[in-house]
Amino acid sequence: MRRDGPKSLISKIGLGLALAAALGAVAAGYGNGAHWWSYRVALTALPWAAALGLAGAAVSLAGLLWRRRRGSKRRAIVYALLGLLLGLTMAGYPYSMRVIAGHVPPIHDITTDTANPPQFVALVPLREAAGATSPAAYDGPATARLQLEAYPDIKPALYAASESQVFEAALATAKSMGWQIVASVPAEGRIEAIATTFWFHFKDDVVIRIETERNAPSVGPGLVTRVDIRSKSRVGRSDLGTNAARIKRFLLALDRRMTGR
């Protein structure tokens, strides 16, 4: 029974490097969420993981080409293919982040009402305790201008329903999105929550404001209920579009809940 010789180690080494890159990237995000190190350390680890992933992909490709020329057991070829795919994935992730950063504005405070954004109340002390590098106050006209240019579709939601109905629907929607509810004050029409990102476990703060509005053109005459939402990161400069995407998902889910579609 023919066995792979020492050259088969090339495929295993390539896969090992790619796995090390993946584990390093995962550990960077987990460590940030566990408060083992700062988010800056976690983000600094990404280029190193990418370099290790690229090395793994290169070694795996060399192993794949070598084994195909000389003949090999299927297992060695599988190792090489896995190392190549995983290595390229790890090398490509930081690059994709750069591409996204180049297509979104360098802001991290998004709201449906840039003229009178909802204000954080219960979340203010939590942001301070967590050492948030950005203030709880709205970032101002410059941010509003950049948001309106980049995300013109982010607008308030209007419903021909009572405040209490919309409030309950908004609260249920926020819970369904996995947010941690910090405050729920029906008398003020205010909901505050914390949203945690998947990989790096960044904490972003969300406030929802529900109030009555009269004669909204898109709904018709009479009283309607207006929903505004604001999502802001605690650290960093650019959110890579995360807060805008979060608001859009919430408004879409809320609309489905309100309309039954």
C-alpha positions as CSV (number, residue, x, y, z in Angstrom):
1,M,0.0,0.0,0.0
2,R,1.6,3.2,-1.2
3,R,2.0,6.0,1.3
4,D,2.5,9.7,0.8
5,G,6.2,10.6,1.3
6,P,7.6,13.6,3.2
7,K,6.5,15.9,0.4
8,S,2.9,15.4,1.6
9,L,3.8,17.6,4.6
10,I,3.6,20.6,2.3
11,S,-0.2,20.3,2.2
12,K,-0.5,19.8,5.9
13,I,1.8,22.8,6.7
14,G,-0.3,25.0,4.4
15,L,-3.5,23.9,6.1
16,G,-1.9,24.4,9.5
17,L,-0.9,28.0,8.6
18,A,-4.3,28.8,7.4
19,L,-5.9,27.3,10.5
20,A,-3.5,29.3,12.7
21,A,-4.6,32.5,10.8
22,A,-8.3,31.7,11.4
23,L,-7.8,30.9,15.1
24,G,-5.8,34.1,15.5
25,A,-8.5,36.2,14.0
26,V,-11.2,34.5,16.0
27,A,-9.1,34.9,19.2
28,A,-8.7,38.6,18.5
29,G,-12.4,39.1,18.3
30,Y,-13.2,36.9,21.3
31,G,-10.5,38.6,23.4
32,N,-11.9,42.0,22.6
33,G,-15.4,40.8,23.7
34,A,-13.9,39.3,26.9
35,H,-12.0,42.5,27.6
36,W,-8.7,40.7,27.5
37,W,-7.3,43.5,25.3
38,S,-8.6,46.7,23.6
39,Y,-10.3,46.8,20.2
40,R,-7.1,48.4,18.8
41,V,-5.1,45.3,19.7
42,A,-7.8,43.1,18.2
43,L,-7.8,45.1,14.9
44,T,-4.1,45.1,14.8
45,A,-4.1,41.4,14.8
46,L,-6.1,41.2,11.6
47,P,-3.2,42.2,9.2
48,W,-1.0,39.5,10.9
49,A,-3.7,36.9,10.5
50,A,-4.1,38.0,6.9
51,A,-0.4,37.6,6.2
52,L,-0.4,34.2,7.9
53,G,-3.4,33.2,5.8
54,L,-1.7,34.3,2.6
55,A,1.3,32.3,3.5
56,G,-0.9,29.3,4.2
57,A,-2.6,29.7,0.8
58,A,0.7,30.0,-1.0
59,V,2.1,26.8,0.7
60,S,-1.2,25.0,0.0
61,L,-1.1,25.9,-3.6
62,A,2.5,24.7,-3.9
63,G,1.5,21.4,-2.3
64,L,-1.5,21.1,-4.5
65,L,0.5,21.6,-7.7
66,W,3.2,19.3,-6.5
67,R,0.9,16.5,-5.6
68,R,-1.1,16.8,-8.8
69,R,2.1,16.4,-10.8
70,R,3.4,13.5,-8.9
71,G,0.2,11.8,-7.9
72,S,-1.2,11.6,-4.4
73,K,-3.8,10.3,-2.1
74,R,-7.0,12.2,-2.2
75,R,-6.5,13.2,1.4
76,A,-3.4,15.2,0.7
77,I,-5.2,17.0,-2.1
78,V,-8.1,17.8,0.2
79,Y,-5.7,19.2,2.8
80,A,-4.2,21.5,0.1
81,L,-7.6,22.7,-1.2
82,L,-8.8,23.4,2.3
83,G,-5.6,25.3,3.2
84,L,-5.9,27.3,-0.1
85,L,-9.5,28.3,0.4
86,L,-9.2,29.1,4.1
87,G,-5.9,31.0,3.6
88,L,-7.4,33.1,0.8
89,T,-10.5,33.8,3.0
90,M,-8.4,35.0,5.9
91,A,-6.2,37.1,3.6
92,G,-9.2,38.6,1.9
93,Y,-11.2,39.6,4.9
94,P,-9.1,42.7,5.9
95,Y,-9.0,43.7,2.2
96,S,-12.8,43.5,2.1
97,M,-13.0,45.7,5.2
98,R,-10.8,48.3,3.4
99,V,-13.0,48.2,0.3
100,I,-16.1,48.7,2.5
101,A,-14.4,51.6,4.4
102,G,-13.7,53.2,1.0
103,H,-17.4,53.2,0.1
104,V,-19.0,54.4,3.3
105,P,-18.5,57.7,5.2
106,P,-16.2,57.7,8.2
107,I,-19.1,58.1,10.7
108,H,-20.6,55.9,13.4
109,D,-23.7,57.8,14.5
110,I,-26.8,57.1,12.3
111,T,-30.4,58.2,12.9
112,T,-33.7,58.6,11.0
113,D,-33.9,62.2,12.3
114,T,-30.7,64.2,11.8
115,A,-32.4,67.4,12.7
116,N,-33.7,66.2,16.1
117,P,-32.1,62.8,16.8
118,P,-33.4,60.6,19.6
119,Q,-31.3,61.0,22.8
120,F,-29.8,58.4,25.0
121,V,-30.8,58.5,28.6
122,A,-30.4,55.1,30.4
123,L,-27.4,54.3,28.2
124,V,-25.4,57.4,29.0
125,P,-23.9,56.0,32.3
126,L,-23.3,52.6,30.6
127,R,-21.3,54.2,27.8
128,E,-19.3,56.2,30.3
129,A,-18.6,53.1,32.5
130,A,-17.5,51.1,29.4
131,G,-15.0,53.9,28.5
132,A,-16.7,54.8,25.2
133,T,-14.4,57.1,23.2
134,S,-17.3,58.9,21.5
135,P,-19.8,61.0,23.5
136,A,-23.5,60.1,23.9
137,A,-24.5,63.4,22.3
138,Y,-25.2,63.4,18.5
139,D,-22.1,64.0,16.4
140,G,-23.5,67.1,14.7
141,P,-24.2,68.7,11.3
142,A,-21.1,67.3,9.6
143,T,-22.2,63.8,10.4
144,A,-25.7,64.5,9.4
145,R,-24.5,65.8,6.0
146,L,-22.4,62.7,5.4
147,Q,-25.3,60.4,6.4
148,L,-27.8,62.1,4.1
149,E,-25.4,61.7,1.2
150,A,-24.6,58.1,1.9
151,Y,-27.9,56.8,3.2
152,P,-30.7,58.9,1.8
153,D,-33.1,56.0,2.3
154,I,-32.9,56.1,6.1
155,K,-36.1,57.8,7.1
156,P,-38.7,57.7,10.0
157,A,-41.4,55.0,9.9
158,L,-45.0,56.3,10.0
159,Y,-48.1,54.2,10.9
160,A,-51.8,54.8,11.2
161,A,-51.9,53.1,14.6
162,S,-51.8,54.2,18.2
163,E,-48.6,54.9,20.1
164,S,-49.1,51.9,22.4
165,Q,-49.6,49.5,19.4
166,V,-46.4,50.8,17.7
167,F,-44.5,50.8,20.9
168,E,-45.2,47.1,21.6
169,A,-44.4,46.2,18.1
170,A,-41.1,48.2,18.2
171,L,-40.1,46.5,21.5
172,A,-40.9,43.1,20.2
173,T,-38.9,43.8,17.1
174,A,-35.9,45.0,19.1
175,K,-36.0,41.8,21.2
176,S,-36.3,39.6,18.1
177,M,-33.1,41.1,16.8
178,G,-31.2,39.9,19.8
179,W,-30.6,43.3,21.3
180,Q,-30.2,43.7,25.1
181,I,-33.1,45.9,26.3
182,V,-31.8,48.5,28.7
183,A,-34.9,50.8,29.0
184,S,-38.5,50.5,28.0
185,V,-40.5,53.6,28.9
186,P,-44.0,53.6,27.2
187,A,-44.9,57.0,28.8
188,E,-42.0,58.6,27.0
189,G,-42.2,56.5,23.9
190,R,-38.5,55.5,24.5
191,I,-36.7,52.2,24.1
192,E,-33.0,51.8,24.6
193,A,-30.9,48.8,23.8
194,I,-27.4,47.4,23.2
195,A,-26.5,45.6,20.0
196,T,-23.4,43.5,20.0
197,T,-21.6,42.7,16.7
198,F,-20.9,39.1,15.8
199,W,-17.1,38.8,15.5
200,F,-15.5,41.5,17.6
201,H,-18.3,41.9,20.0
202,F,-18.4,45.6,19.7
203,K,-21.2,47.2,21.7
204,D,-23.4,49.7,19.8
205,D,-26.1,51.6,21.5
206,V,-29.6,52.0,20.1
207,V,-32.5,54.4,21.1
208,I,-35.9,54.3,19.6
209,R,-38.4,57.2,19.9
210,I,-42.1,56.7,19.3
211,E,-44.4,59.8,19.2
212,T,-47.6,61.1,17.6
213,E,-47.5,63.2,14.5
214,R,-50.4,64.9,12.8
215,N,-51.2,64.8,9.0
216,A,-48.2,63.0,7.7
217,P,-48.3,63.3,3.9
218,S,-47.4,59.7,3.3
219,V,-50.1,58.4,5.6
220,G,-52.9,60.9,5.3
221,P,-54.9,63.3,7.5
222,G,-55.3,62.7,11.2
223,L,-53.0,61.4,13.9
224,V,-50.2,58.9,13.0
225,T,-47.4,57.4,15.0
226,R,-43.8,58.1,14.0
227,V,-40.9,55.9,14.8
228,D,-37.3,57.3,14.9
229,I,-34.3,55.2,15.7
230,R,-30.6,56.1,16.3
231,S,-27.7,53.7,16.5
232,K,-24.2,54.7,17.6
233,S,-20.9,52.9,18.1
234,R,-19.0,53.3,21.4
235,V,-15.5,53.2,19.8
236,G,-13.8,53.9,16.5
237,R,-14.4,56.3,13.7
238,S,-16.0,54.5,10.8
239,D,-18.5,51.7,11.5
240,L,-18.2,50.2,8.0
241,G,-21.9,50.8,7.5
242,T,-22.9,48.6,10.5
243,N,-25.2,51.1,12.2
244,A,-27.0,52.0,9.0
245,A,-27.5,48.4,8.1
246,R,-28.8,47.7,11.6
247,I,-31.4,50.5,11.3
248,K,-32.6,49.3,8.0
249,R,-33.0,45.8,9.3
250,F,-35.0,47.1,12.3
251,L,-37.3,49.2,10.2
252,L,-37.9,46.4,7.7
253,A,-38.7,44.0,10.5
254,L,-41.0,46.5,12.2
255,D,-42.8,47.2,9.0
256,R,-43.4,43.5,8.5
257,R,-44.7,43.2,12.1
258,M,-47.0,46.2,11.7
259,T,-48.4,45.3,8.3
260,G,-48.5,41.5,8.7
261,R,-46.5,41.0,5.5
